[in-house]
């Protein structure tokens, strides 16, 4: 395993719970959060949906290393590591605050890997009823397909795509 202990911490999985204790029989909603505008709108929509339905919310932050960081110098890798940790901390604080304010049980999951695969596996493992994601803003996804499109095609659960 390459990398320092600090680097490994940024890309290891964690699970934190905020807000009231959930009833295991309630509906579960999964939202993907990466800090983008569309993902934040999707997370806000998922909070409202969970609150209105009396459900629980699972928010997944998927950390992944860009292909360029593996080719670049150690400085680029360190910057990506620090950025990931800062974004995670900011999102965690926002999720905790919203969970307490809205009285919505939230499980905040930090995972590492491909966003589509990780969201799909998390949705299956947590037996969610709905997946909420933001629409992709990347031009390349028009050709290769976005995470949202791949989730819809998997057909396991209803997927709401928030613009």
N, C-alpha and C positions, 0 to 999 in steps of 0.2 A: 504494500500500500504506500503510495507516494503522498507527499504533503505533510505539513505539520499538523499537530493536534488541533490548533486553532482553525486551520482550513477544513479539517474533517468535521468540526462542530457546525460550520455553516451549512453543510450539506448532509446532515444526519436528520433522521425523522424524529419529530416530537409531536406530542398530543397534549393540548391544554383544554380545560373546560372552564367556561365562564357562564355567569347568569344562574338562573334557578336550576334546580335538579330536574332533569327531563323524565317524563313518564316513558318507559321503553315502548309502550304501545302506540305512542303518537307518531304522526307522519314525520318522515325525515326528508330534509331538503339539502342537497349538496350544491355549494357555490364554489366556483374556482376563482381565486383572487391572485392577481400578479402585480397589482399596483397600477395597471393601466386605467384610463378613464372608463372604458367600457366594462372592465371587470369590476370596478368599484360601483358602477351603476347596477350591474348584475347582482352584486352582493347586497346592495341596498334593497333591490327588488326582492331578493330571497329573504332578507330580514322581515320585510313587510308581509310576504307570503307566509312565513313561519308564524309570525305574530297573529295574523288573521285566522290561520288554521289551527292555532294552538299547538303547533309542531315544534320540532327541534331543528336546528340548523348546524350543518357541518360545513365549515369553510376550509378549503384546501389551498394552501400556498405551495406551489410546486417550484422548488429551486432546481435550476439546471445550469450546467456550464455550457457556455457557447463554444462552438467549434473553434473559434479564433483564440480563446483563452488557452486551449491546450497547445496551440502552435506558438503563441506569443511568449514573451519573457515573463519571468516570475512577477514582475511589477503588475502586468495586466491581470494575472491570476489573483494577486493580492487585492487589487482594486475591485475585481468582480466579487471576491469573497466579502470584502467590507461592505460593498453595496448591497449584497444579498442579506447580510446580517442587519443592516440599517433598515432595509425595506421590511424584513420580517418583524423587527421590533416595532416599527411604526404600525404595520397592519395588526399585530397582536394587540397593541394598545387600543386601536380603533375598534377591534372586535370586542374586547373586554368592556370598553365604555358603552358601546351600542347594546351589548347583551344585558348589562345592568340597567341601562336607561329604558330599554324596550321590554325587559323581563322575558327575554327569549333565551332558552338554553342553547348554548353554542359550544361546539367542539371545534377547536382550531387546530388543524393538522398541518405540519410542515413536512413535506416529503421531497425526495430527490428523484429526478428522472425525466422521462419524456412526458410532457403535460397530458397528452391524450391518454396514454397508457395508464398513467398514475390516476387521473380522474376516473377513468373507466373502472380500474381495480378498486379504488376507494368507494365508488358508488355501489359496486357489487358486494364488497366486503361489509359495508354499512347498511346494505339493503335499503337504499334510499327510494323514495317514491318519485322524486323529481330532481333533475339536474338543471342548474341555472348557470349560464356562462355568458360572457360578453362577446359581442361580434368582433372578429379579428379586424385590425386596422392595417395589417401588413399586405402589401401588394402581391407578394409571392404566393399567398394563400389562395389567390384566384386560380392558380394552376395546380398547386400541390394539395390544396384542401386545408381548411382550418380545423382547429381542435373541435369547434362546434359542429362542423359538418361531419367529422368522423364519429363524434358522439351520437349524432342523429342517425347515422347509417348503422351504428351498432344495434340500434333498436331495442335496447334493454329496458329503457325507462323514457318517460316524456322528457324532452330537452327544451328549455326555454332559452332563446338567444336574445339578449338585450342589446339594442344598438348603442 
